[in-house]
């Protein structure tokens, strides 16, 4: 199987056949469960069951359901929402200094909380769009439009800044989604992207980079496999749904930071800045980079 960029995508159980990836997964899961306040002995038990289910399933959906039930029984799924309350604030603070103009379009907005903060704190006009309508959207009181898979429901050059916050690696049509962001953003406007990456080369030190230690020890391909495991685990096991329409797509469109830069510049933008956010969300153990892009004339 291939992702939207033609790269190989692996079965979750095949990902764990790599000993290095398996040890990384165990190490990172320990950190996540410790952050959630799960006792050490219980953590070992939970990780053992997760790894066993992920390594031996006959149907992927069975692994998703079984693991979600385990996490539910152990109270993990109840704790995570409490730990995620600051997620929108973290993202807002990461991007606020790069916003330009009066109109912002949040593409793949999810619950809309980032756009809500931009509107409230900065007084900008914010439009929201996604392929589904989250239950919180109406509470934001912001303009929301459902997003078809092939074309954004906005006119050419209609916004000053577009946001793609951890969207492209979830899009079945990542290249087309980005081209649509370029189309609706004014010439010399900005596109701000946050993406999950593999094989990063961070400089300096921070808590977020320290948390990335197990990833940084892996080879680029091992890191890509680990990203597949955690992206699937977070979106399909922790946030499990029986309804196929509510399942988050996980095509694993991962690139290196340099790979994203090449792609962005090929598609009509210039990368003005990249920031290594590293593992900035302790419950979402994927390495993130922030890309500030300028749409070419």
N, C-alpha and C positions, 0 to 999 in steps of 0.2 A: 504494500500500500504506500502511496505517496502523499505528501502534503501539497499545498498550493504552489510551492516553489520547486516541486519535483524531488524533494528529499525523502528518503525512506522513513516510514513510520513503523514502529514495532509494537507488537502485542505487549501488554503490561507484564505478563508472565515471562516473556522472553527478555524484557529489560532486566529482570531480576536474576537472570542466569549469569550475568556479569558479576563476579565476586566484588569488584571495586564499587560498582553501583549499589549492590546489595548492602555493603557496609555503610556507604554514604546514606542510603535511605534509612537504615536503622539509627544512625547517629543523628540525623536531622529530625526524625520522628521523636527521638528522646528529647531533643531540645524543645520541640513544639509542645509535647505533652507536659514537660516540666514547666514551660511558660504558662500553660493552662492550669497548673497547680495539681496535676495528677501525681499521686505518691509513686515513689521509685519502683516498688515491687509490682504495683498495678501497671505501671508503664511497661515493664518488661513483658508482662502477660499480654497486654494489648498489642504491642509491637509483634510478638510472636504470632498472634492470631491473624493480624493484618498481613504479615509476610506470607504465612501459610496459605491464606485465602488467595492472595495475589499471585502466588506461584503455581497454584494447582487447579484453578477454576476451569470448568468445561465451557461455561458461557460467561462472558465479561459482565453481563447484567447481573448474574448471580453473585459474583464477587462484589459488585457495587452495592447490591441490596444487603448482603451478609455483613459487609464491613460497616455500612451505615447503621444497621441494627446494633452491631457491637458498640459503635461509638455512641449511639443513643442510650444503650443500657448503662454505659459507663459515665454518662453525663457530659461527654465531650461536646456533643452537638448543642447542648444547652449553654455551655460556657462560652463557646466561640462567638456568638452574637454579642455578648457582653464585652469581649476583647476587641471586637471590630468597630465599636462605636466611634473610635478616633480615626478610622481609616480615611474618611472623607477630609477630615481636618489635616491629616498628614499630607494627602495629595494636594489639597488646596495650597498649603504652605510651600510645597515643592514647585508649583507651577505659577503662583500668583505674580511673581516678578517678571514673567515672560509674556503675560497677556497684553495684547495691544488692541486699540480701537474700541468701539462701543458695542459691537455685536459679537457674541461668542456662540459657537455651535458645538455642543457636546455630543459627539457621534459614538454610539454604543454607551449611552449614559448610565445604564443599570438602574440603580435606585434614584438617580438624579440628585444625590446629596452634594456632590462636588459643584454642580451647576447652581444649586440652591445657595451654597456658600459664596460663590462668585457674585451672584446677584445681590445677596444680602450685604456682604462685606465691602464689595467694590462698586456696587450700583450699576453694573453693566447689564445690558440686555442679553439674556441667555435663552437659547432654544435647545430643546432636548430631543434626541431621536435614538431609537433602538429597534431591534427586530421583534421585541415583545414589550408589553407595558407592565412595568413593575408596580406592585401595590402601593408604593410610596409616591409615585409620580404625581398624583393629583394633589398630594399634600404640599408639593413644592410651589404650586400656583404658577408654574412656568409653562410656556408653550411646548407641547409635546406632539411629535408626529411619529407614527409607525414607519419603520425603515424597510422598504422592500430589499431583497437581496441584490438586485441588479443596479439600483439607482437611488441616490438620496433624494428625498422629496423637497429639494430646495433649488432655487435658480442659480445659475452661474454667477460667480463673484458676489455672493450675497452675504458673506460674513467676513469679519476682520481677522478672527482667530478661530481655528478649528482644533478640537481636542480629540485625540485617539488614545484613551487611557487604558492600557492592557486590552486592546481590542483586536489588533491585527493577528495575534497568534490564535485567537478564537474564531476568526472569520473564515468561512468556507471559501471565500473569494477575497483573500487578503489584498492581492494586487489591485483588484477592481475597487475595493473599498478605499484604498489609499488614493487611487486616481480620482475617485468621486470627491474625496476631501480636498484634493487640489482644485478640482473643477469649481466647487462652491466657495472656495476661499479667494479673496481678492488678490490680484497681482501685488506682490510685495507684502501680502498678509502673512500671518504665521500659522503653522501647524505644530502643535505640541504633542509629542508622542511619548508614552511610557510603555516599554516593552520588556518581556522576559527574554533573556539572552543566554547564550552559552559561550564558554571560552573567553570570559572577560579578563581584562588586564588592568585592574584598578591601581591607582596610585594613592599613597597616603594610608591612613588608618581611621577606622571608626567602628562603632559597635556593629553597624550593619555589615561592614566588610568582615569583621571578626566572626559574625554568625555565618558568613559564607565560606569559612575555612574548609569544611568537608567538600564543598563543590570545587573550590579552587585547587584542590589536590588531584582532581580527576583530569583525565585527558579530555579534549574537546568533545569527542564522540560519547564518552561516558557521561559527561555533563549534560549533553543533549538528551541522553536516555533518562537521566535523573529528572530533568525538567518534565519529560513525558509522564513519569510516574507521579510527580507531585502535582502537576497541572490536572491530571485525571483524578487523583486522590481528592484534591480540594473541591473540584467542580462536580464530580460524579459520585463520590462516596460521602464526603461530609455534607455537601448540598445535594443529596439524592432526591430524585423525583420519579414516581411511577409513570408520570405523564410524559410521553416522548416529546411533546411540544414544549415542555418546560426544561428539558435536559440541555445543559450548556454544551455547545459544540466544542469539540476538542481535536482539531485537525493538526495541532502541534506545529504551527508555522514559526519555528524558532530560527533565529539567525544570530551570528556573532554581532557585537557592536559595530565592527567594521563592515559586516555584511549588510546591516540595516542602512548604514551611511551610503554605501554604494547603491543600494536599492532606491533610497530616497532621492539621491541626486540624479539617478537615471530617470526618475518619474517627475522631474521638473521642479525640484526644490533644492535649496542649498542648506546644508547643516551648519548652523552658526555656533552651536554649543552641544556638548554631550556631558551629562553628569552621571556618575556611577552611584546610583541609589543603593546598590547591593541588595541585601535581604532586609528591606525597610519595613516589611510587614511580617512580624514574627510568626503569625499563624498561616502565612502564605509563603512558604519557603522557596521562592524563585528569585533569581538574581535579576534586578530591574535596572535599566538605564533610561534616562530622560533625554530626549532629542528635541532640540529647539530648531525648527526648520523655517526657512523663508521661501515663500512661493516666488519663483522667477517671473519676470515680466513676460 
